[in-house]
């Protein structure tokens, strides 16, 4: 383990080398890198620094998989690997300088039905002791940490269920305070019908709960001013018609909070909120033309230090003067590179920093605010390091109905003229692409393709009106937005409209299948990884979930007729070769979506390649699966749309 850690540290050059991440990329093409380089797992993932700034908990890449580990910041001690068993590692955080809490999950068969069971585990890092936080009667949902002590003790509050049966009180979450060191627990909030989510303020007072009707079609906000005040309903909403006004952060003044809500133009912004009158106050922050992504609490947890924004790329706008000064000091050493302060010690003097860009995977470093020293931690990609790869920028084009679409464009460095094009829609669909390192796009550009990632209507980040334009348009106007990117790039002389393929995953995989079925005259091939092919089957799949009626309402609203926009129903209409890949461990899109699609295409005599990855999930957490995918993708494109 010691050798591994020292090897990770050795991957990063001296701090002065960080400046190279901002150096201009050469315009000269160089030989393609081995595909295995792009398939490398991140060397470190989601590092979180301890309150005293001496240790970091993160996932480390080891033997092609990711493992949770605790690392000494000074590198003097070998990392301690944590093995909570054969489970998914969903999240982790520090409680005090010795204890962390980790969220884990796995599928478990209960009375013939598969449930995804979640748990929170307390781990004492000095001894390796693991403590289940929920009591023995915990049911499906048992990982919701709503509060952690700020006084150095190992106390947390956990909201969890004690029954899987919806007609029993234990189905709805109760909240307990648990001392991880002593095992003592006390009930803080009993269950209330309809409420699964509880929220606490910095002092550990349960102030808010969000409840839903049994069908999920209506919701309500519960609130109380103090620990001895009754919980009361202060807001109600119906799905698709209203939105709850939910505080994002409780302030030191018990009557004040912050909320993120739409402004007059339909873009979300940050506002003051009066909890006594339930009225919105003055606007505190907005970024014109874009939504606000979230608020960052200050060190005390009773005010805000910054705001997450995502214009052409994600960033933090620091409002707190000390944090703004820290960011400026770091950026000055990086000399123009993109800097993100991702984790802070409790006194704000030590920070984990990410440095990189859309054309460079970048590196992780530790910054000491008192000395202004940046120390290397690990590269994101050990082979590429801080090299700059293929240039990335945001373009805008008009869809056929006049709607403006923003898209991320990655071009192979040193190549000009009309290039072969990959249209690569994002998943979701209620997310968006931006100027960040994307190993798919960079791999494809390295092979000579222009890659466009349109933020089609329905994508988030561009205001509620833009997102709402996607409702009812799955496979219709949303698909048109993707097709219209081809004409826009052809008109600019960037892309050859006769050499285009669509490649996508999840919803992006659905769009690729829909393109092969509906728009084969515009594409030469299509690649779907973990894509949806049958919307009615997804509707049936969701019936087993909580609030299934509301989920069903939402899915049915995505097209006038789900059957008509489901590619699985029209195998004879497919006119171009298709590559289908899917992991058997996918818990987001069931593999049957690809299995049945492949069977129908083969029966119809179509050109289809179907590859099953037995251990792959929806998120490519294993390097072996990444390599296999890129090999299949490269071979498929070389055959049907060579660069």
NUGU-510875 format. One line per 2 residues: number of its first residue (from 1); their letters; for each residue x, y, z of C-alpha. Coordinates in Angstrom, 1 decimal, padded with zeros to 4 digits. Example, Ala and Ser with C-alpha at 12.3 -4.5 7.8 and 13.67 -1.06 7.14 Angstrom:
1> as> 012.3/-004.5/007.8 ~ 013.7/-001.1/007.1
This chain:
1> xx> 000.0/000.0/000.0 ~ 002.8/002.4/000.8
3> xx> 004.4/001.8/-002.6 ~ 001.0/002.5/-004.3
5> xx> 000.6/005.7/-002.5 ~ 004.1/006.9/-003.2
7> xx> 003.5/006.0/-006.9 ~ 000.4/008.2/-006.9
9> xx> 002.3/011.1/-005.4 ~ 005.1/010.6/-007.9
11> xx> 002.8/011.0/-010.8 ~ 002.4/014.7/-010.0
13> xx> 005.3/017.1/-010.9 ~ 006.4/019.9/-008.7
15> xx> 003.7/022.7/-008.1 ~ 005.3/024.9/-010.8
17> xx> 004.3/022.3/-013.4 ~ 000.6/023.0/-012.6
19> xx> 001.0/026.1/-014.8 ~ 001.3/023.9/-017.8
21> xx> -002.4/023.0/-017.7 ~ -003.1/026.5/-019.0
23> xx> -000.5/026.5/-021.7 ~ -002.0/027.0/-025.2
25> xx> -002.6/023.7/-027.0 ~ -000.5/023.0/-030.0
27> xx> -002.2/023.1/-033.4 ~ -000.1/020.2/-034.6
29> xx> -001.8/016.8/-034.6 ~ 000.1/014.0/-032.9
31> xx> -000.3/010.2/-033.1 ~ -003.4/008.8/-031.4
33> xx> -002.9/007.6/-027.9 ~ -003.8/003.9/-027.0
35> xx> -007.5/003.7/-026.2 ~ -006.5/002.3/-022.7
37> xx> -005.3/005.7/-021.8 ~ -008.8/007.2/-022.1
39> xx> -010.3/004.3/-020.3 ~ -008.2/004.9/-017.2
41> xx> -010.2/005.2/-014.0 ~ -009.7/008.5/-012.1
43> xx> -006.7/008.1/-009.8 ~ -008.6/009.7/-007.0
45> xx> -012.3/010.5/-006.8 ~ -014.3/012.9/-004.6
47> xx> -011.6/013.6/-002.0 ~ -012.8/015.1/001.2
49> xx> -010.5/016.6/003.7 ~ -010.8/016.0/007.5
51> xx> -011.9/018.9/009.8 ~ -008.3/019.3/011.1
53> xx> -006.9/019.3/007.5 ~ -004.6/016.3/008.1
55> xx> -006.2/013.5/006.2 ~ -008.4/012.9/003.1
57> xx> -011.0/010.2/002.5 ~ -011.6/009.4/-001.2
59> xx> -011.8/006.6/-003.6 ~ -008.5/005.5/-005.2
61> xx> -008.0/003.5/-008.4 ~ -006.4/000.1/-007.7
63> xx> -006.2/-002.9/-010.0 ~ -008.8/-001.4/-012.3
65> xx> -011.4/-000.8/-009.6 ~ -012.1/002.0/-007.1
67> xx> -011.6/001.5/-003.4 ~ -012.3/003.8/-000.5
69> xx> -009.2/004.9/001.4 ~ -008.0/007.3/004.0
71> xx> -004.9/009.2/003.0 ~ -002.5/011.3/005.1
73> xx> -002.1/014.7/003.5 ~ 001.7/014.8/004.2
75> xx> 002.1/011.3/002.6 ~ 004.0/010.1/005.7
77> xx> 001.6/007.2/006.3 ~ 000.4/004.5/003.9
79> xx> -003.3/004.9/002.9 ~ -005.8/002.8/004.9
81> xx> -008.1/000.9/002.7 ~ -011.7/000.5/003.8
83> xx> -013.7/-002.6/002.8 ~ -017.3/-002.4/003.8
85> xx> -018.1/-005.5/001.8 ~ -019.6/-006.2/-001.6
87> xx> -021.7/-003.1/-001.8 ~ -021.9/000.1/-003.8
89> xx> -020.0/003.0/-002.3 ~ -022.4/005.9/-002.8
91> xx> -021.0/008.7/-000.7 ~ -018.7/009.5/002.2
93> xx> -018.1/012.4/004.6 ~ -016.1/013.3/007.8
95> xx> -017.9/013.6/011.2 ~ -014.9/014.6/013.2
97> xx> -011.1/014.0/012.9 ~ -011.4/010.3/013.5
99> xx> -014.8/009.2/012.3 ~ -016.3/009.1/008.8
101> xx> -019.7/008.0/007.7 ~ -020.2/006.1/004.4
103> xx> -023.3/005.5/002.4 ~ -023.5/002.0/000.9
105> xx> -026.1/000.0/-001.0 ~ -026.9/-003.3/-002.7
107> xx> -029.8/-005.2/-004.1 ~ -031.4/-007.6/-001.7
109> xx> -034.3/-010.0/-002.2 ~ -037.1/-009.5/000.3
111> xx> -040.1/-011.9/000.0 ~ -039.4/-012.5/-003.7
113> xx> -038.9/-008.8/-004.6 ~ -035.6/-007.1/-005.2
115> xx> -035.0/-004.0/-003.2 ~ -032.1/-001.7/-003.3
117> xx> -031.2/-001.5/000.4 ~ -029.2/001.5/001.6
119> xx> -027.3/001.9/004.8 ~ -025.0/004.4/006.5
121> xx> -021.9/003.0/008.3 ~ -019.8/004.8/010.8
123> xx> -016.0/004.0/010.5 ~ -013.4/004.9/013.1
125> xx> -010.4/005.6/010.9 ~ -007.8/005.0/013.6
127> xx> -009.0/001.5/014.4 ~ -011.0/000.4/011.3
129> xx> -014.0/-000.3/013.5 ~ -017.3/-000.2/011.5
131> xx> -020.6/000.7/013.2 ~ -024.0/000.3/011.5
133> xx> -025.8/003.6/012.3 ~ -029.4/002.5/011.8
135> xx> -030.9/000.1/014.4 ~ -031.5/-003.5/013.5
137> xx> -035.0/-002.9/012.4 ~ -034.0/-000.6/009.6
139> xx> -035.7/-001.2/006.3 ~ -034.9/-000.2/002.7
141> xx> -033.8/003.4/003.2 ~ -031.3/003.7/005.9
143> xx> -028.5/006.1/004.8 ~ -029.9/009.6/005.1
145> xx> -027.6/011.6/007.4 ~ -029.4/014.8/008.0
147> xx> -026.9/016.4/010.5 ~ -023.4/015.9/012.0
149> xx> -022.1/017.5/015.2 ~ -019.8/020.5/014.8
151> xx> -018.3/020.3/018.3 ~ -015.8/017.5/017.6
153> xx> -018.0/014.7/018.9 ~ -019.0/011.7/016.8
155> xx> -022.7/012.4/016.8 ~ -024.9/012.2/013.7
157> xx> -028.6/012.2/013.0 ~ -030.0/009.6/010.7
159> xx> -033.4/009.4/009.1 ~ -034.5/005.9/008.2
161> xx> -037.4/003.5/007.6 ~ -038.2/000.5/009.8
163> xx> -040.7/-001.2/007.4 ~ -041.0/-002.0/003.7
165> xx> -044.8/-001.9/003.9 ~ -046.4/001.3/003.0
167> xx> -049.4/000.8/005.2 ~ -047.3/000.7/008.4
169> xx> -046.0/003.8/010.3 ~ -042.4/002.6/010.1
171> xx> -042.5/003.0/006.3 ~ -042.1/006.7/006.9
173> xx> -038.7/008.0/008.2 ~ -038.0/008.7/011.8
175> xx> -034.9/010.6/012.9 ~ -032.5/009.4/015.6
177> xx> -029.3/011.0/017.0 ~ -026.5/008.4/017.3
179> xx> -023.2/008.7/019.0 ~ -020.8/006.6/016.9
181> xx> -018.2/006.3/019.6 ~ -020.6/005.2/022.4
183> xx> -023.5/003.7/020.5 ~ -026.0/005.8/022.4
185> xx> -029.1/006.8/020.5 ~ -032.2/008.9/021.0
187> xx> -035.3/009.6/019.0 ~ -035.4/013.1/017.6
189> xx> -038.4/013.0/015.3 ~ -041.0/010.3/015.0
191> xx> -042.4/009.2/011.7 ~ -045.2/011.1/010.0
193> xx> -047.3/009.8/007.1 ~ -045.9/010.7/003.7
195> xx> -042.6/012.1/004.9 ~ -039.4/010.4/003.9
197> xx> -037.1/013.5/003.9 ~ -036.3/015.5/007.0
199> xx> -033.8/018.4/007.3 ~ -032.0/019.9/010.2
201> xx> -030.3/023.2/010.9 ~ -026.7/023.7/012.0
203> xx> -027.7/023.2/015.6 ~ -029.3/019.8/015.0
205> xx> -032.9/020.9/015.2 ~ -035.2/019.2/012.7
207> xx> -036.8/022.2/011.0 ~ -038.3/020.8/007.8
209> xx> -039.8/017.8/006.2 ~ -041.1/017.1/002.7
211> xx> -044.1/014.9/002.4 ~ -045.9/013.3/-000.5
213> xx> -049.3/011.7/-001.1 ~ -049.2/007.9/-001.5
215> xx> -049.4/008.3/-005.3 ~ -046.7/011.0/-005.4
217> xx> -048.9/013.4/-007.3 ~ -049.0/016.0/-004.6
219> xx> -046.4/017.2/-002.0 ~ -046.3/019.4/001.0
221> xx> -043.6/021.2/003.0 ~ -043.6/020.8/006.8
223> xx> -041.8/023.3/009.0 ~ -041.2/024.4/012.6
225> xx> -039.4/027.3/014.1 ~ -037.7/025.5/017.0
227> xx> -037.3/022.2/018.7 ~ -040.3/022.7/021.0
229> xx> -042.6/024.1/018.2 ~ -045.1/021.9/016.5
231> xx> -044.5/020.7/012.9 ~ -047.0/022.4/010.5
233> xx> -047.7/022.3/006.8 ~ -046.7/025.6/005.2
235> xx> -046.8/024.9/001.5 ~ -048.5/022.5/-000.9
237> xx> -047.9/021.6/-004.6 ~ -049.3/019.3/-007.3
239> xx> -046.9/017.6/-009.7 ~ -046.5/019.5/-012.9
241> xx> -048.5/022.5/-011.7 ~ -046.7/024.0/-008.7
243> xx> -043.4/023.9/-007.1 ~ -042.7/023.8/-003.3
245> xx> -040.8/026.7/-001.9 ~ -038.1/024.7/-000.1
247> xx> -035.3/026.5/001.9 ~ -031.8/025.7/000.7
249> xx> -030.1/026.9/003.8 ~ -031.3/027.9/007.3
251> xx> -029.5/031.1/008.5 ~ -028.4/032.0/012.1
253> xx> -031.5/034.1/012.4 ~ -034.1/031.4/013.0
255> xx> -036.6/033.4/010.9 ~ -034.4/033.6/007.9
257> xx> -033.4/031.2/005.2 ~ -032.2/031.1/001.6
259> xx> -034.2/029.7/-001.3 ~ -033.5/029.1/-005.0
261> xx> -036.4/030.0/-007.1 ~ -037.2/031.3/-010.6
263> xx> -036.9/035.0/-011.4 ~ -039.3/036.8/-013.7
265> xx> -037.5/035.4/-016.8 ~ -037.8/031.8/-015.5
267> xx> -034.1/031.4/-014.5 ~ -033.4/030.2/-011.0
269> xx> -031.7/032.7/-008.6 ~ -030.8/032.9/-004.9
271> xx> -033.2/034.9/-002.7 ~ -033.6/035.7/001.0
273> xx> -036.7/034.0/002.6 ~ -038.6/035.1/005.6
275> xx> -039.7/032.0/007.5 ~ -042.1/034.0/009.8
277> xx> -044.1/035.4/006.9 ~ -043.2/032.7/004.3
279> xx> -042.4/035.5/001.8 ~ -039.5/035.8/-000.6
281> xx> -037.1/038.7/000.0 ~ -034.5/040.4/-002.1
283> xx> -032.4/038.6/-004.8 ~ -028.9/037.8/-003.6
285> xx> -027.4/036.2/-006.7 ~ -028.2/035.4/-010.3
287> xx> -026.3/034.6/-013.5 ~ -028.2/036.0/-016.5
289> xx> -029.4/033.4/-019.0 ~ -028.5/030.4/-016.7
291> xx> -029.8/028.7/-013.6 ~ -028.1/028.8/-010.2
293> xx> -027.0/025.3/-009.3 ~ -026.9/025.4/-005.5
295> xx> -025.6/027.3/-002.5 ~ -022.4/026.6/-000.5
297> xx> -022.7/027.1/003.2 ~ -020.0/029.0/005.1
299> xx> -017.7/027.4/007.6 ~ -020.2/028.0/010.4
301> xx> -023.1/026.5/008.5 ~ -025.3/029.5/009.1
303> xx> -024.7/031.6/006.0 ~ -023.6/031.2/002.4
305> xx> -020.0/031.5/001.1 ~ -020.6/030.9/-002.5
307> xx> -023.0/029.7/-005.3 ~ -022.6/026.9/-007.8
309> xx> -023.2/028.2/-011.4 ~ -022.8/026.5/-014.7
311> xx> -022.6/028.8/-017.6 ~ -020.5/027.2/-020.4
313> xx> -018.7/025.3/-017.7 ~ -019.4/024.6/-014.0
315> xx> -017.8/026.9/-011.4 ~ -018.2/028.4/-008.0
317> xx> -018.8/032.2/-007.5 ~ -017.3/032.9/-004.1
319> xx> -019.2/035.6/-002.2 ~ -017.3/035.2/001.0
321> xx> -014.2/037.6/000.8 ~ -011.8/035.1/002.4
323> xx> -012.9/032.3/000.0 ~ -012.7/034.6/-002.9
325> xx> -009.1/035.6/-001.8 ~ -008.2/031.9/-001.5
327> xx> -009.5/031.2/-005.0 ~ -007.5/034.1/-006.4
329> xx> -004.3/033.0/-004.7 ~ -004.6/029.5/-006.1
331> xx> -005.6/030.7/-009.6 ~ -002.5/032.9/-009.5
333> xx> -000.3/029.9/-009.1 ~ -002.1/028.0/-011.8
335> xx> -001.8/030.9/-014.2 ~ -005.2/030.8/-015.9
337> xx> -006.2/027.1/-015.4 ~ -009.6/026.2/-014.2
339> xx> -009.5/025.9/-010.4 ~ -012.2/024.4/-008.1
341> xx> -012.0/024.4/-004.3 ~ -013.8/021.1/-003.6
343> xx> -013.3/020.5/000.1 ~ -012.2/022.6/003.1
345> xx> -011.0/021.9/006.6 ~ -013.1/023.3/009.4
347> xx> -010.9/026.4/010.0 ~ -010.7/027.1/006.3
349> xx> -006.9/026.9/006.2 ~ -006.6/023.7/004.2
351> xx> -008.3/022.8/001.0 ~ -008.5/020.1/-001.6
353> xx> -008.3/021.7/-005.0 ~ -008.9/020.4/-008.5
355> xx> -007.0/022.0/-011.4 ~ -007.8/021.1/-015.0
357> xx> -009.9/022.0/-018.0 ~ -012.2/020.6/-020.7
359> xx> -009.2/019.6/-022.7 ~ -007.1/018.3/-019.7
361> xx> -008.2/015.8/-017.1 ~ -006.0/017.8/-014.6
363> xx> -004.9/017.0/-011.1 ~ -005.8/017.2/-007.4
365> xx> -003.7/019.3/-005.0 ~ -003.8/020.4/-001.4
367> xx> -003.6/024.1/-000.6 ~ -002.5/025.6/002.7
369> xx> -003.9/029.1/003.1 ~ -001.5/030.2/005.7
371> xx> 001.6/029.4/003.6 ~ 000.0/029.8/000.1
373> xx> 001.6/026.4/-000.8 ~ 000.1/024.0/-003.3
375> xx> 001.1/020.4/-002.8 ~ 000.5/017.6/-005.3
377> xx> -002.0/014.8/-004.5 ~ -002.7/012.9/-007.7
379> xx> -003.4/013.2/-011.4 ~ -006.9/012.5/-012.6
381> xx> -005.5/010.5/-015.5 ~ -002.0/009.2/-014.7
383> xx> -000.9/008.9/-018.4 ~ -002.2/012.2/-019.7
385> xx> -001.4/014.1/-016.6 ~ -001.6/017.9/-017.3
387> xx> -001.2/017.6/-021.0 ~ -003.7/019.5/-023.1
389> xx> -005.6/017.3/-025.5 ~ -008.3/018.3/-028.0
391> xx> -009.9/021.8/-027.9 ~ -013.4/022.2/-026.5
393> xx> -015.8/025.2/-026.9 ~ -019.5/026.0/-026.7
395> xx> -021.4/026.8/-029.8 ~ -025.0/027.9/-030.4
397> xx> -027.2/027.1/-033.3 ~ -030.9/027.5/-034.2
399> xx> -033.2/024.5/-034.3 ~ -035.6/024.3/-037.1
401> xx> -038.3/026.0/-035.1 ~ -036.0/028.9/-034.2
403> xx> -035.1/027.7/-030.6 ~ -031.5/028.4/-029.8
405> xx> -029.5/025.3/-028.7 ~ -026.2/025.4/-026.9
407> xx> -023.8/022.6/-027.7 ~ -020.3/021.5/-026.6
409> xx> -018.0/021.0/-029.6 ~ -014.7/019.0/-029.3
411> xx> -012.5/019.1/-032.4 ~ -009.4/016.9/-033.1
413> xx> -006.4/019.0/-032.6 ~ -004.5/020.0/-035.8
415> xx> -007.2/018.8/-038.2 ~ -009.2/021.1/-040.4
417> xx> -011.8/020.8/-043.2 ~ -015.1/019.0/-043.1
419> xx> -014.6/016.3/-040.5 ~ -016.5/013.1/-039.8
421> xx> -019.0/013.9/-037.0 ~ -020.2/012.2/-033.9
423> xx> -023.5/013.5/-032.5 ~ -023.4/012.6/-028.8
425> xx> -026.5/013.5/-026.8 ~ -026.3/013.4/-023.0
427> xx> -028.4/011.1/-020.8 ~ -031.0/012.2/-018.3
429> xx> -032.6/013.9/-020.2 ~ -032.9/016.4/-017.4
431> xx> -029.2/017.2/-017.1 ~ -026.8/019.1/-019.4
433> xx> -023.4/018.9/-021.0 ~ -020.8/021.6/-020.4
435> xx> -017.1/022.3/-021.0 ~ -015.6/019.6/-018.7
437> xx> -013.2/016.7/-019.4 ~ -015.2/014.0/-021.2
439> xx> -013.3/010.8/-021.8 ~ -015.7/009.6/-024.6
441> xx> -015.5/012.9/-026.5 ~ -011.7/013.2/-026.1
443> xx> -011.2/009.6/-027.3 ~ -013.3/010.2/-030.3
445> xx> -011.5/013.4/-031.1 ~ -008.2/011.6/-030.7
447> xx> -009.4/009.2/-033.4 ~ -010.1/012.2/-035.8
449> xx> -013.8/012.9/-035.2 ~ -015.5/016.2/-034.4
451> xx> -017.9/015.6/-031.5 ~ -020.9/017.7/-030.8
453> xx> -022.9/017.4/-027.6 ~ -026.2/019.3/-028.0
455> xx> -028.1/020.5/-024.9 ~ -031.4/019.8/-026.6
457> xx> -034.7/021.2/-025.3 ~ -035.5/019.6/-022.0
459> xx> -031.9/020.0/-020.8 ~ -031.4/021.7/-017.4
461> xx> -029.5/024.9/-016.7 ~ -031.1/027.2/-019.2
463> xx> -034.2/028.1/-017.3 ~ -037.6/026.5/-016.6
465> xx> -039.1/027.5/-020.0 ~ -036.3/025.8/-021.9
467> xx> -036.6/022.7/-019.8 ~ -040.4/022.6/-020.1
469> xx> -040.1/022.7/-023.9 ~ -038.8/019.1/-023.7
471> xx> -042.0/017.7/-022.1 ~ -043.9/015.7/-024.7
473> xx> -041.0/015.7/-027.1 ~ -039.1/012.5/-026.5
475> xx> -038.1/011.2/-030.0 ~ -039.8/014.2/-031.6
477> xx> -038.6/017.9/-031.3 ~ -035.8/016.7/-028.9
479> xx> -034.6/014.4/-031.7 ~ -034.9/017.3/-034.2
481> xx> -032.6/019.4/-032.1 ~ -029.9/016.7/-032.5
483> xx> -030.4/016.4/-036.2 ~ -030.2/020.1/-036.6
485> xx> -026.7/020.2/-035.2 ~ -025.5/018.3/-038.3
487> xx> -026.7/021.1/-040.6 ~ -025.3/023.8/-038.4
489> xx> -021.8/022.3/-038.3 ~ -022.0/021.5/-042.1
491> xx> -022.9/025.1/-042.8 ~ -019.9/026.3/-040.8
493> xx> -017.6/024.0/-042.8 ~ -016.8/021.9/-039.7
495> xx> -018.5/018.6/-040.4 ~ -019.2/016.4/-043.4
497> xx> -022.9/015.8/-043.3 ~ -022.5/012.5/-045.2
499> xx> -020.2/011.1/-042.5 ~ -022.2/011.2/-039.2
501> xx> -022.9/008.7/-036.5 ~ -024.8/009.1/-033.2
503> xx> -023.3/007.7/-030.0 ~ -025.0/007.9/-026.6
505> xx> -025.7/006.3/-023.3 ~ -028.9/006.0/-021.2
507> xx> -031.3/008.6/-022.7 ~ -028.5/009.3/-025.2
509> xx> -028.6/005.6/-026.1 ~ -032.4/006.0/-026.7
511> xx> -031.7/008.9/-029.0 ~ -029.2/006.9/-030.9
513> xx> -031.7/004.1/-031.4 ~ -034.4/006.6/-032.4
515> xx> -032.0/008.1/-034.9 ~ -031.4/004.7/-036.5
517> xx> -035.1/004.0/-036.7 ~ -036.4/007.4/-037.7
519> xx> -033.5/009.3/-039.3 ~ -031.3/006.7/-041.0
521> xx> -030.9/009.0/-044.0 ~ -028.9/011.4/-041.8
523> xx> -026.6/008.9/-040.1 ~ -024.2/006.1/-041.1
525> xx> -024.4/004.2/-037.8 ~ -025.7/004.4/-034.2
527> xx> -024.2/003.3/-030.9 ~ -026.4/002.8/-027.8
529> xx> -024.8/002.1/-024.4 ~ -027.4/001.2/-021.7
531> xx> -030.1/002.8/-023.8 ~ -033.8/002.8/-023.4
533> xx> -035.7/001.2/-026.4 ~ -039.2/000.6/-025.0
535> xx> -040.8/003.4/-023.0 ~ -043.9/001.3/-022.1
537> xx> -041.6/-001.4/-020.6 ~ -039.9/001.3/-018.5
539> xx> -043.3/002.4/-017.4 ~ -044.1/-001.1/-016.2
541> xx> -040.7/-001.3/-014.6 ~ -041.4/001.8/-012.5
543> xx> -044.6/000.4/-011.1 ~ -042.6/-001.3/-008.4
545> xx> -041.2/002.0/-007.1 ~ -042.5/004.3/-004.5
547> xx> -044.8/007.0/-005.9 ~ -045.2/005.0/-009.0
549> xx> -048.3/006.8/-010.1 ~ -046.4/010.2/-010.3
551> xx> -043.5/008.5/-012.0 ~ -045.9/007.0/-014.5
553> xx> -047.6/010.4/-015.1 ~ -044.2/012.0/-015.8
555> xx> -043.1/009.3/-018.3 ~ -046.5/009.2/-020.1
557> xx> -046.2/013.0/-020.5 ~ -042.9/012.7/-022.4
559> xx> -044.6/011.8/-025.7 ~ -048.2/011.8/-027.1
561> xx> -047.9/008.0/-027.6 ~ -045.0/006.1/-025.9
563> xx> -045.4/003.2/-028.4 ~ -044.9/005.5/-031.4
565> xx> -041.6/006.8/-030.1 ~ -040.2/003.5/-028.8
567> xx> -037.6/002.1/-031.3 ~ -038.2/-001.5/-030.2
569> xx> -041.6/-001.4/-031.9 ~ -040.1/-000.6/-035.4
571> xx> -037.2/-002.9/-036.1 ~ -038.0/-003.0/-039.8
573> xx> -037.5/000.7/-040.0 ~ -033.9/000.5/-038.9
575> xx> -031.7/001.4/-041.9 ~ -028.2/001.7/-040.5
577> xx> -025.8/-000.5/-038.5 ~ -026.3/-000.5/-034.7
579> xx> -024.0/-001.3/-031.8 ~ -025.8/-002.2/-028.6
581> xx> -023.9/-002.6/-025.3 ~ -025.3/-003.0/-021.8
583> xx> -024.1/-004.1/-018.3 ~ -025.9/-006.8/-016.4
585> xx> -025.3/-004.9/-013.2 ~ -027.1/-001.8/-014.5
587> xx> -029.7/-000.7/-011.9 ~ -030.8/002.4/-013.8
589> xx> -031.9/001.0/-017.2 ~ -032.6/-002.8/-017.1
591> xx> -030.6/-004.8/-019.5 ~ -033.8/-006.2/-021.0
593> xx> -034.1/-002.9/-022.9 ~ -031.1/-003.8/-025.0
595> xx> -031.7/-007.5/-025.0 ~ -035.1/-007.3/-026.6
597> xx> -034.0/-004.6/-029.0 ~ -031.1/-006.8/-030.2
599> xx> -033.4/-009.8/-030.6 ~ -035.9/-007.9/-032.7
601> xx> -033.2/-006.4/-035.0 ~ -031.7/-009.8/-035.6
603> xx> -035.1/-011.3/-036.4 ~ -035.7/-008.4/-038.9
605> xx> -032.3/-009.2/-040.5 ~ -030.7/-005.9/-039.5
607> xx> -027.0/-005.2/-039.0 ~ -026.8/-005.2/-035.2
609> xx> -023.9/-006.0/-032.8 ~ -024.9/-006.8/-029.3
611> xx> -022.4/-007.0/-026.4 ~ -023.2/-007.9/-022.8
613> xx> -020.9/-006.8/-020.0 ~ -021.6/-009.2/-017.1
615> xx> -020.1/-007.0/-014.3 ~ -020.7/-003.6/-015.7
617> xx> -023.0/-001.0/-014.1 ~ -024.6/002.1/-015.5
619> xx> -021.7/004.4/-014.6 ~ -018.5/002.6/-015.9
621> xx> -016.9/002.1/-012.4 ~ -014.7/-000.7/-013.7
623> xx> -011.7/000.0/-016.0 ~ -012.1/-003.3/-017.8
625> xx> -015.6/-002.4/-018.9 ~ -014.4/001.0/-020.2
627> xx> -011.6/-000.7/-022.2 ~ -014.0/-003.2/-023.7
629> xx> -016.5/-000.4/-024.7 ~ -013.9/001.7/-026.4
631> xx> -012.5/-001.2/-028.3 ~ -016.0/-002.1/-029.6
633> xx> -016.7/001.5/-030.3 ~ -013.5/002.1/-032.2
635> xx> -013.9/-001.1/-034.3 ~ -017.6/-000.3/-035.1
637> xx> -016.9/003.3/-036.2 ~ -013.8/002.3/-038.2
639> xx> -016.0/-000.1/-040.2 ~ -019.1/002.1/-040.7
641> xx> -017.8/005.7/-040.5 ~ -014.0/005.7/-040.7
643> x> -012.2/008.9/-039.8
